[in-house]
Amino acid sequence: MGIGSFRIQLDKLTSTNEFAIKLLKKVALPDGTIIDTQHQTRGKGQLNARWIAEPHNNITSSIIIYPHFLPLDKIYYLNKAICVGVAWCIEEFVGRRVFIKWPNDVYVQNTKIAGLLIQNSIMGRSLQHSILGIGININQSTFPKSFSACSLKTILKENISRYEVMEKLLNYLQKVYNELCLHSFQQIDRWYHERLLGLNSDLLFQQLDTQKQFNGKIIMVDKLGKIHINVDGIVKIYVSKEIEFFL
Ligand code: BTN
């Protein structure tokens, strides 16, 4: 089954990811099922943050897949691949390169246009299912001042068809998912790092537990999703809960 070939469309939901988790406890859903709503009332973001999206103006969806073919030590390639697929979709509309901000955001001109929340269920030594939660800002024109966010509309200065974005998104996700099925890890890494925001630039980082700040350059994101930073000639490695960086 392809990505999006089975669709569940609901007018209003708390969170498409939460709904997917609950539904999977009761029924088996086809591989690639998408749960989509125009109005998500309690969207979940990374690190327990909320994802707030104006009703009818954005994509708030979750896709259920069963990547049994992916060895556990390669799970992070799913994140990389999905980030690339979302970036391709947005690139098609904005007509230029967009960037992936580690770990799971998509940025245009230093502002966030999309976020991903991927929730994996692992049993024993294999990946049972993954829920790919995707939020893309499409026709929302204003955002809280504290968020550095944008939408296709704020960039292109016109309304964009949500339907059209969705169809392209599903096509690009299918394309990149096919590469994942083929174990094209090097290719996925290339696509991901070509778009990695801040790669090789001098940046200010902050450790989340101590608030300690330091300067460094991002060298790469490895196969476990850890970021490698060159700090005064020494390579330091962090997981996403440990640090943030400023643009
Ligand atoms: C982030 O940037 O913090 C991740 C945001 C992920 C938001 C999407 S919207 C659809 C799906 N359902 C959720 O509750 N969250 C994800």
Residues whose N, C-alpha, C, O or C-beta is under 5 A from the ligand:
A	BS01	BTN	S15 T16 N17 R42 G43 K44 G45 Q46 W51 I59 T60 S61 G115 L116 L117 G133 I134 G135
